[in-house]
Amino acid sequence: MDSKEMLERERKIAFKAAEEYEMEGVIRECCPYCNGKLRYEGFGNSFCISCENQCGYEYGIRGI
């Protein structure tokens, strides 16, 4: 898998995790690096999805 495909996969996982958290309050999606649990941190109209295992997975979206 090339880097462009990997980035797209990570983006999809982050958005799915954020949607799960916002709709249900729980994230079922797993970290694409280590299969660990993901956590959601919201900051107004932006958010960050990261792995609780601190393996290096982190995806953030800034709002307007």
VMD Tcl script that draws the C-alpha trace (Angstrom):
set ca {
  {0.00 0.00 0.00}
  {1.48 3.36 -0.96}
  {1.51 6.39 1.30}
  {-1.44 8.07 -0.44}
  {-3.65 5.01 0.12}
  {-2.45 4.76 3.73}
  {-3.32 8.41 4.42}
  {-6.78 7.95 2.91}
  {-7.35 4.83 5.05}
  {-6.27 6.71 8.20}
  {-8.56 9.63 7.31}
  {-11.55 7.31 6.86}
  {-10.87 5.61 10.19}
  {-10.61 8.98 11.97}
  {-13.87 10.29 10.50}
  {-15.69 7.04 11.27}
  {-14.39 7.11 14.86}
  {-15.48 10.75 15.27}
  {-18.92 9.96 13.87}
  {-19.30 6.97 16.22}
  {-18.29 9.10 19.20}
  {-20.59 12.00 18.32}
  {-23.60 9.72 17.63}
  {-23.20 7.06 20.33}
  {-20.51 8.29 22.74}
  {-18.40 5.17 22.04}
  {-15.68 4.43 19.48}
  {-15.64 0.89 18.09}
  {-13.04 1.62 15.40}
  {-9.50 0.39 16.20}
  {-6.13 2.03 15.67}
  {-4.77 1.24 12.18}
  {-1.22 0.94 13.57}
  {-1.53 -1.25 16.69}
  {-5.24 -2.22 16.88}
  {-5.50 -0.27 20.14}
  {-8.44 1.77 21.40}
  {-8.98 5.20 19.87}
  {-9.93 8.29 21.84}
  {-11.73 11.46 20.78}
  {-10.82 14.96 21.92}
  {-13.09 17.78 20.80}
  {-12.10 21.46 20.78}
  {-15.07 23.58 19.70}
  {-15.58 22.80 16.02}
  {-12.37 20.78 15.65}
  {-11.35 17.35 16.90}
  {-8.44 14.96 17.28}
  {-8.53 11.17 17.14}
  {-5.53 9.41 18.70}
  {-4.53 6.00 20.00}
  {-4.54 5.39 23.76}
  {-1.38 3.26 23.35}
  {0.58 6.29 22.11}
  {1.82 4.31 19.09}
  {1.93 7.47 16.99}
  {-1.50 7.46 15.36}
  {-3.11 10.87 15.56}
  {-5.50 12.59 13.17}
  {-6.74 16.11 13.75}
  {-9.25 18.31 11.96}
  {-9.36 22.05 12.51}
  {-12.65 23.86 12.24}
  {-13.30 27.26 10.73}
}
mol new
graphics top color blue
foreach p $ca { graphics top sphere $p radius 0.5 }
foreach p [lrange $ca 0 end-1] q [lrange $ca 1 end] { graphics top cylinder $p $q radius 0.2 }
display resetview
